[in-house]
């Protein structure tokens, strides 16, 4: 699975959080104000379900989930 394919699947989760905004791949999704800590928990659960991965507590660092690019890189490492 390519990073672009991962990003498109993650976009299905994040885009509805901001109906009037389309996140660019490098956007910091937390500083936009559209995504908060509750959505962070939902995002982790979504990623685990969508990609069949397990995300340990030690990996729940902002750097892994800051942008679509970061999420795709993280998920890509887990599914390969």
Helices and strands as residue ranges (DSSP letters): H 3-14, G 15-17, H 37-51, G 57-59, H 62-65, H 68-79
